[in-house]
Amino acid sequence: AGRSVREAISRIDSQIARELSFYLQSNPVTERIYIGYNRTALSGEDALRVTLDTDIRFRLDRLDFTSGCGQMILPQGTALMEVKALGGLPLWLTRTLSENGVFPASFSKYGVCYTDYIMNPGFVPAREEAAKIA
């Protein structure tokens, strides 16, 4: 069996893990969706940080960390880039992004899963699709 959120937290010894564990024990929280992705994290001078998330996927069953697969929410080969910096972005980076047609946009992995798939009347989760075929 795969590791659940509760199992993963129970194996970590940190203040944040203890607070999460307390919250989960004190509140009726149930896992409903798994969202996974592959992340490349880069950091540079002046506290510049860039993350690239690829293979962003979700599933409504097998809500553990070891199953690996799921419904892709972006086309194959697409990356979600997040850039963080103290103050403004370096001029060289803004120029490079602009020259390549990359501009700021708001994006929520959960929001896309919910609005584009879960609330879409035509969406059939993979487990239900397999049951209909069988």
VOGU-3710 file (C-alpha; in Angstrom, 3 decimals, decimal comma):
1> agrsvreais> 0,000/0,000/0,000  1,098/3,559/-0,655  1,851/6,237/1,853  -0,961/8,585/2,799  -0,547/12,193/3,885  -1,054/11,162/7,510  1,563/8,383/7,234  4,085/10,721/5,620  3,581/13,405/8,279  3,889/10,879/11,104
11> ridsqiarel> 7,419/9,991/9,918  8,698/13,574/9,993  10,033/15,133/13,172  9,508/18,868/12,790  7,346/21,591/14,277  5,359/21,896/11,023  4,711/18,135/10,948  3,528/18,216/14,576  1,168/21,115/13,812  -0,210/19,366/10,723
21> sfylqsnpvt> -0,651/16,152/12,683  -2,513/18,006/15,446  -4,737/19,742/12,890  -5,553/16,456/11,137  -6,427/14,795/14,460  -8,562/17,752/15,582  -10,513/18,356/12,375  -12,624/16,107/10,147  -10,279/16,233/7,145  -10,460/13,625/4,382
31> eriyigynrt> -8,219/13,372/1,348  -10,265/13,927/-1,832  -7,759/14,564/-4,610  -4,124/13,806/-5,328  -2,170/16,345/-7,359  1,342/15,377/-8,393  4,053/16,865/-10,564  7,755/16,695/-11,273  9,564/19,797/-10,021  12,901/21,284/-10,998
41> alsgedalrv> 13,946/24,020/-8,577  16,640/26,558/-9,425  18,088/29,328/-7,295  20,485/32,106/-8,127  21,962/35,297/-6,861  19,838/38,000/-5,219  17,401/35,394/-3,852  16,093/34,584/-7,350  14,171/31,303/-7,397  12,609/29,547/-10,379
51> tldtdirfrl> 10,574/26,350/-10,273  9,449/24,355/-13,293  6,615/21,880/-12,754  6,029/19,268/-15,460  3,776/16,239/-15,821  1,127/17,882/-13,618  -1,509/15,242/-12,954  -4,349/14,420/-10,608  -6,482/11,501/-9,573  -9,555/11,040/-7,434
61> drldftsgcg> -8,640/7,548/-6,240  -5,421/5,962/-4,927  -4,703/9,117/-2,919  -1,226/8,048/-1,838  2,243/9,165/-2,826  3,382/5,971/-4,536  0,866/5,302/-7,321  2,529/7,731/-9,749  -0,047/8,021/-12,524  -3,057/10,227/-13,019
71> qmilpqgtal> -4,982/12,455/-15,432  -2,664/15,041/-17,018  -3,952/18,620/-16,683  -1,542/20,263/-19,142  -0,374/19,039/-22,549  2,694/16,783/-22,563  5,862/18,861/-22,780  4,273/21,896/-21,054  5,891/23,341/-17,948  4,459/25,622/-15,306
81> mevkalgglp> 7,112/28,156/-14,307  7,053/30,153/-11,095  9,578/32,928/-10,564  10,177/34,504/-7,161  12,594/37,251/-6,282  13,080/39,783/-3,533  12,096/43,087/-5,106  11,878/43,130/-8,896  13,071/40,535/-11,356  16,498/41,059/-12,914
91> lwltrtlsen> 16,380/42,921/-16,227  18,077/40,082/-18,103  15,339/37,678/-16,962  12,419/39,966/-17,822  13,968/40,585/-21,241  14,484/36,855/-21,883  10,966/35,958/-20,781  9,442/38,754/-22,860  11,439/37,816/-25,969  10,118/34,269/-25,650
101> gvfpasfsky> 6,491/35,285/-25,150  6,399/34,320/-21,482  4,231/36,686/-19,445  2,755/36,561/-15,937  -0,438/34,588/-15,499  -2,431/33,229/-12,596  -2,635/29,435/-12,388  -3,946/27,065/-9,734  -3,325/23,347/-10,126  -6,313/22,569/-7,912
111> gvcytdyimn> -8,478/25,174/-9,650  -7,789/23,677/-13,085  -8,499/20,148/-11,820  -11,755/21,277/-10,288  -13,135/23,539/-13,038  -11,822/21,749/-16,134  -12,320/18,163/-15,021  -14,298/17,532/-11,847  -17,063/20,073/-12,579  -17,077/19,224/-16,300
121> pgfvpareea> -20,199/17,145/-16,982  -18,332/15,110/-19,613  -15,428/14,186/-17,345  -15,229/10,529/-16,371  -12,445/9,593/-13,914  -10,102/6,879/-15,188  -11,422/4,235/-12,761  -15,017/4,806/-13,958  -13,933/4,777/-17,614  -12,242/1,400/-17,095
131> akia> -15,386/0,023/-15,451  -17,525/1,115/-18,418  -15,183/-0,577/-20,901  -15,029/-3,885/-18,987
//
